[in-house]
Amino acid sequence: MGFALLPRFTVRDVERLSIGSAGVPALLVGPEAPGAHPAAIIQHGYRAAKEDLLPLAVYLAAYGFVSLLPDAWGHGERLPEWGPSWHSENSPDYFVEVTRHTVASLREALGVLAARPEVRADALVVGGFSMGAIASLIVGTEDARVAGVVSIAGSPLPDLMGTRLFDSQVPHEAAARWARAHDAATHIAHLAPRPLLLSHGRGDDMVPVAGALRLYAAAQPHYAAHPERLALLLYDHRHSVTPEQVGDVVNWIAPLFLSEKDEAADDAAMRAG
């Protein structure tokens, strides 16, 4: 880019929302600046909650993004009081069920976020960590409203079936069929050449890096004309997200959605304020 990209905004207080027909509990954070901004939906991982990725959302807000952090299905404030939950279930079938419902919630969240006056409907990024990244890859490769995807420790869903995460259990056919039907590597041409960042630990012992490598290989031919919009960043750690990764994510994605025109307008608004 032809301008210096720096965190420049005061971040407004975190807002609590209920989004969509199911009233999904969510957090919203963005810059204290007028006008419409690029936006991101940031989905947390399995056995986590919306607050866990708030540092990434705040960092993005300092660059000028509005970020929405929803609770995944069966997680956070959506944890059921009785019946199956991630506390008691450790099977690929239940994981697919959580992912399937979370994908549906993300689709609805896209519409909610796009309708907000401070959001640019043409600049909606989806991303997340682990299961949240897996769900984001599905939405990003199947929904034309998505302008870019960030996957941290994510993978195409079929690559996760039968892994250590589920004690090597094999899913039942219905779950395996749904995973195959929503294989991000198969559908990657529907996302390209919109930006895609794959960020992963080489030693990940929960979501093996092999899935991210397969997706990257499948994506490369579709990004040949725009190689700057595809990136694979590998780190020497296991299944985690580090401050270094958070910084790299923001520094990679922000220039693709912030232009010199945006910067000039923001400078003028800051001087007027």
C-alpha positions in Angstrom: 0.0 0.0 0.0 1.1 3.6 -0.6 0.5 4.9 2.9 1.7 4.2 6.4 -0.7 1.9 8.2 -0.8 2.5 11.9 -3.3 2.0 14.7 -5.0 5.4 14.9 -8.4 5.2 16.5 -9.8 5.5 20.0 -11.8 2.3 20.6 -15.3 2.8 21.9 -16.7 0.8 24.9 -17.7 -2.7 24.2 -21.4 -3.0 23.4 -23.5 -6.1 24.2 -26.0 -7.3 21.5 -28.5 -10.0 20.9 -28.4 -10.8 17.2 -30.6 -12.6 14.7 -33.8 -14.6 15.2 -32.2 -16.7 18.0 -31.0 -13.6 19.9 -27.4 -14.8 19.9 -25.4 -13.0 22.6 -22.6 -11.0 21.1 -20.1 -8.2 21.7 -19.5 -5.3 19.3 -16.4 -3.1 19.4 -15.3 -0.4 16.9 -13.6 2.9 16.5 -14.9 6.2 17.9 -15.0 7.7 14.4 -17.8 8.8 12.1 -18.6 7.2 8.8 -18.8 3.6 7.6 -16.0 1.2 8.3 -14.9 -2.3 7.3 -16.1 -4.9 9.7 -15.3 -8.4 10.9 -17.1 -11.2 12.5 -14.7 -13.0 14.9 -15.8 -16.5 16.0 -14.2 -18.2 19.0 -13.1 -21.8 19.2 -14.6 -25.0 20.7 -15.0 -25.0 24.5 -14.5 -21.2 24.5 -16.7 -18.0 24.5 -17.1 -14.7 22.7 -14.9 -12.8 25.2 -11.8 -14.9 24.4 -11.0 -13.1 21.1 -11.8 -9.7 22.4 -8.1 -8.6 22.2 -8.1 -9.2 18.5 -11.3 -7.2 18.1 -9.9 -4.3 20.1 -6.8 -4.3 18.0 -8.8 -4.3 14.8 -10.9 -1.4 16.1 -7.8 0.6 16.7 -7.2 0.3 12.9 -10.7 1.2 12.0 -12.7 -2.0 11.9 -16.0 -2.7 13.5 -15.9 -6.2 15.0 -18.7 -8.5 16.1 -18.0 -11.5 18.5 -20.9 -13.9 18.8 -21.2 -16.9 21.1 -21.1 -20.1 19.1 -24.0 -22.5 19.3 -23.9 -24.3 22.6 -21.1 -22.1 24.0 -20.8 -19.1 26.3 -24.2 -17.8 27.2 -25.7 -20.3 24.8 -24.5 -23.3 26.9 -27.5 -25.5 27.6 -28.6 -26.1 31.2 -29.1 -29.8 30.5 -28.6 -32.3 27.7 -25.5 -32.8 25.5 -22.9 -30.1 25.5 -19.1 -29.7 25.0 -18.8 -30.6 28.7 -20.0 -34.1 28.1 -19.6 -34.8 24.4 -16.3 -35.5 22.6 -17.3 -36.9 19.2 -16.9 -35.8 15.6 -20.7 -36.0 15.3 -21.3 -33.5 18.0 -18.5 -31.2 16.7 -20.1 -31.2 13.3 -23.5 -30.4 14.9 -21.9 -27.4 16.7 -20.2 -26.3 13.5 -23.3 -26.6 11.4 -25.4 -24.5 13.8 -22.6 -21.9 14.2 -22.3 -21.6 10.4 -26.1 -20.8 10.3 -25.6 -18.2 13.0 -22.7 -16.6 11.2 -24.8 -16.3 8.0 -27.4 -14.4 9.9 -24.8 -12.3 11.7 -23.5 -11.1 8.3 -26.9 -9.6 7.5 -27.1 -8.0 11.0 -23.6 -6.5 10.7 -24.1 -5.3 7.1 -27.3 -3.4 8.1 -25.5 -1.3 10.8 -24.9 2.4 9.7 -21.3 2.4 10.8 -20.4 -0.7 8.7 -19.4 -1.0 5.0 -21.6 -3.8 3.7 -19.0 -4.4 0.9 -16.2 -5.0 3.4 -17.3 -7.8 5.7 -14.5 -10.2 6.9 -15.2 -13.5 8.7 -12.6 -15.2 10.8 -11.8 -17.0 14.0 -9.8 -19.5 15.9 -10.0 -23.3 15.6 -13.7 -24.3 15.3 -14.5 -20.6 14.7 -12.0 -20.6 11.8 -13.5 -23.8 10.4 -16.9 -22.3 10.5 -15.6 -19.1 8.9 -14.0 -21.0 6.1 -17.3 -22.7 5.3 -19.2 -19.4 5.3 -16.5 -17.6 3.3 -16.4 -20.2 0.6 -20.2 -20.3 0.3 -21.5 -16.8 0.9 -20.9 -14.1 -1.6 -21.4 -11.4 1.0 -18.0 -12.3 2.6 -15.2 -10.0 1.5 -12.3 -11.9 3.1 -11.5 -14.8 5.5 -9.0 -15.1 8.4 -8.4 -18.6 9.6 -6.3 -19.0 12.8 -5.6 -22.7 13.5 -8.5 -23.6 11.2 -8.9 -26.3 8.6 -11.4 -27.7 6.0 -13.8 -29.7 8.2 -13.2 -33.1 6.6 -9.5 -33.0 7.6 -10.6 -32.9 11.2 -12.6 -36.1 11.2 -10.9 -39.0 12.9 -8.1 -36.9 14.4 -6.7 -36.8 17.9 -9.2 -34.1 18.8 -11.9 -36.8 19.0 -9.7 -39.6 20.2 -9.5 -40.9 16.6 -13.3 -41.6 16.5 -14.8 -41.9 13.1 -18.0 -39.9 12.5 -21.3 -41.4 11.5 -22.1 -41.1 7.8 -24.5 -38.2 8.2 -21.9 -36.1 9.9 -19.2 -37.1 7.5 -21.4 -36.3 4.5 -22.1 -32.8 5.9 -18.4 -32.3 6.4 -17.6 -33.4 2.8 -20.4 -31.2 1.4 -18.9 -28.1 3.1 -15.2 -28.8 2.4 -13.6 -25.3 2.1 -10.9 -26.7 -0.2 -13.5 -28.0 -2.6 -15.3 -24.6 -2.7 -12.3 -22.3 -2.6 -12.9 -21.0 -6.1 -16.1 -19.4 -4.8 -14.0 -17.3 -2.4 -11.1 -16.4 -4.7 -9.7 -13.9 -5.3 -11.1 -12.3 -2.1 -8.5 -12.2 0.6 -7.7 -15.4 2.6 -5.2 -15.6 5.4 -4.3 -19.0 6.9 -2.4 -18.7 10.2 -1.3 -22.0 11.9 1.1 -23.5 14.4 3.3 -26.2 12.8 3.0 -28.3 15.9 -0.7 -28.0 16.3 -1.8 -31.2 18.0 -5.6 -30.5 17.9 -6.2 -29.2 14.4 -3.4 -30.6 12.3 -1.6 -28.1 10.0 -2.0 -30.6 7.1 -5.6 -29.4 6.6 -4.4 -25.7 6.2 -1.7 -26.9 3.9 -4.2 -28.8 1.7 -6.5 -25.7 1.6 -3.5 -23.4 0.7 -2.5 -25.8 -2.1 -6.1 -25.8 -3.5 -6.3 -22.0 -3.3 -3.0 -21.1 -5.0 -4.2 -21.6 -8.6 -7.2 -19.4 -8.0 -5.1 -16.6 -6.6 -2.5 -16.7 -9.4 -3.6 -13.3 -10.7 -3.7 -11.8 -7.1 -1.1 -13.6 -5.0 -1.1 -10.7 -2.5 -4.6 -11.7 -1.4 -3.5 -15.2 -0.2 -1.2 -15.9 2.6 0.0 -18.9 4.7 1.7 -17.9 8.0 3.2 -20.7 10.0 4.5 -20.5 13.6 6.5 -22.8 15.9 3.8 -23.6 18.4 0.8 -25.9 19.0 -2.9 -25.2 19.2 -3.0 -21.6 20.3 -3.2 -18.0 19.2 -0.3 -15.8 20.2 0.1 -12.0 20.4 2.5 -12.3 17.4 -0.3 -14.0 15.4 -2.8 -11.3 16.4 -0.4 -8.6 15.2 0.3 -10.4 11.9 -3.4 -10.9 11.2 -4.2 -7.2 11.6 -1.1 -6.0 9.7 -2.0 -8.4 6.8 -5.8 -7.8 6.6 -6.0 -4.1 7.3 -4.2 -2.7 4.3 -6.5 -4.8 2.0 -9.6 -3.0 3.4 -8.3 0.5 4.2 -7.4 2.8 1.4 -5.6 6.1 1.1 -9.0 7.7 0.7 -10.1 6.1 4.0 -7.0 7.4 5.7 -7.5 11.0 4.4 -11.2 11.0 5.5 -10.3 9.7 8.9 -7.5 12.4 9.3 -10.0 15.1 8.4 -12.6 13.8 10.8 -10.0 13.6 13.6 -8.9 17.2 12.9 -12.5 18.4 12.9 -13.1 16.6 16.2 
